[in-house]
C-alpha cells in the first residue's frame, strides 16, 4: 500500500519526499508512539502521523512537540586549533612580553584596556568560594578512614601533614624577612585595617562557626566556608560507605569547577596583556622588582625545605644519607621541574622508588599515590609566601594568633589542591579572604602574579616530589620494606 509522506523541514525550508530520497541524508527519526533512531532517508518503514525535523525549529506531529535534530558537529577553525595548540604558559609569556612593550610605547593610553583585567578578576572572584568548598570536602573525604589504611596509612598521613606544616612555616618566615610586598601598590587600593580589628581573638574564633551556612557562602565568609567544608569532609569519613553518593557529588563538583578554572585560564593571556600593559604604562617596570623578590622567597624557601626538612627526615627517620637520597631522586625531581605537575610525575616517582631506592611495593602502592594528591609542600609554601606578599602590599599586619590561623587554613586548603599546573592560584584568594581580606583585593594578588606563575610553579613542584619520596623512605624503613643495598647502589 502506498504511503503519503509529509514534507520534511530542512534548515528552515521544506523538501518533498522525492527530493528527500535524492539527498540521502541520514537523520534520527522520532515516531509518534514509536521511536526509531538512525533511520535512513527512504520511504520504507515509514508510518503515518510523524514528521521529521532537521531544521532549527521544533516539529509538531499529532499535537506533540518534538525537539529538532542536533546540528552536525563543526570542526574548530584553523585559528582556534592553532591557538589552543600552544601551551598556555607560552601564550601567557608572549602576552607578558607584548604587554610590557605596549605599556612602554603607549603609556597611560593602555588604561583603556583595564576593563579586560577587571573582567578576569571578577571571574576569579566568582569561582573562589564554591571552588574552596568542594575542593576541601573532596580532598578530605578522599582520604578515607585512616583505620582502614593500617599502620602505613596513619604514619603516611601524619608525615605528610608534618612536612606541609613545616613548609608553610618556612614560607611565612622567609616572606616576613624579605618582604616582597613592601611598597607594592596593587590597583587603587588604600591600606586595609587589620582583620578583626576591634574584636577579640575569642570572638574571631566564634565567628568561624557559621550560624547560617548558606549566608556564609553568599557573603563569601571564607573561614566559615572552610570550617563547613572540614565538617562535611570529616562527616563523610566517619559515615563511611553510606556517604559515598555525597562524596561522588563533591568529587564531580570539584571536577566541574576545576574545568571552569581551565576555561577561565584560557582568557589569561588577554588579561595578562591588559594588566601588564596598564601596570607598565602607569608605573613603569617597578612591578618586576617585586616579582623578583617573590621568586627569591620561593627559591630560598624550597632550598630550606629540601635540605633541612626532607634531608633531615630521611636522615633521622630512616637513617640513610641525604646526599644519596637526593642522588637517587634526581630523575623524579627533574621530571617534576619540567612538567610542573605532581600527578604527571607519579609514574616516574614510583619507578625511582622501586628501582633506585629499594622501597617495597606495598609502600610504593600506598604512600606515593596518596602523596601525589596530598603532599603539597611546595604549593603550601608558595601559598603562604603570596599571602604574606598580599598582606604587605595592602599594609595589613597580623597578630601571632591570626598568623597561626592563616597557616592552619593554608595547610587545610593545600590538602585539596589539584596536582596540576596553576591550580593553587585560585585558592590563594580563598586563604586571604579567610583572614578578612576582601575577595576583590585577594583577586588582585592572583592577577598580579599570574604572568610569572609558570616558572615559580616549576620550582615549587620539586619539593612536592621529594616529599613523596622522603615520606615513602621513612615509612618503608619502619615497615621493613626498605632495601638498603639497592638504596646505596650496591644491589
Beta strands, then each sheet from edge to edge (+ up, - down):
strand 1: 8-10
strand 2: 13-15
strand 3: 29-30
strand 4: 35-36
strand 5: 59-61
strand 6: 64-66
sheet 1: 1+ 2-
sheet 2: 3+ 4-
sheet 3: 5+ 6-
end
